[in-house]
């Protein structure tokens, strides 16, 4: 079973010229067991989602339990 996370859209507090005005933030546990935040722009999310469509064998379908739990997030 996969783990669920929630993406939060947050403002870029000190946005420079040409920077994205918002980021998507998620807290993850990395391969060393440490918690870390990841920040992604909308363009990066588009590329990530495209990668999933190109490699569906690496992304199992959500289970019924995943779906039920997601309703409470």
N, C-alpha and C positions, 0 to 999 in steps of 0.2 A: 504494500500500500504506500502511496506517495504521501508526502507531507504537504499541508496546505499553508499558504502564506497570503498576505494581503498587500497589494501595492497601494501606496498612498501617493496622491498627487500633491506635491508641496511646492510653494513658490521658491524661486531662486532669489534669495534675499539680497545678494550683491551681484546681480546680473550685469555683466559687462556688455558692451556693444557687440551684437551678433550672437550672444549667448541665448540659450533657451530661457524663457521666463519661468518655466516650471520643470520639475524633475519628478520621476516616479521613484519612491524609496521603498525598499524592502529589507527587513532584517533576516539574515540567514545564518546558519551555522556552517562554517567552512570545513574543508576536509581535515583540518587540524583540531576540530572541535570548538573553535573559537567563534563567538558571535561577531558579525560585522554587518555594517550597512552597505547596500549597493544602491547607487543612484543611476538612473537611466533616463535619457531623453525620450521623447515620443518617437523620434527617428530610430533610435536604438531598439525600442520595443517593436517597431515595424520589422526591423531586420531579424530580431529574435523570433518573432512569430513566423516569419518566412522560413527560417531555419527549421522550425518544427514541421512545417508542411513538406520540406525537402527530406526530412529524416524521421518519418512517422514511426519507424521501428524502434527508435530510441525514446519514444514518449508513449508509455502505456495509457490506455483509456482510463479515465477516472472510474473508480469503483462506485458502487451504490453507496457505500459508507462515506466516501469522499464527498459525494453529492449531498448527502444528508447533513454532514458536518458543515459544509459550505453555506447552508442556509442560516447557520447561527453565527457566522463570522461578520 
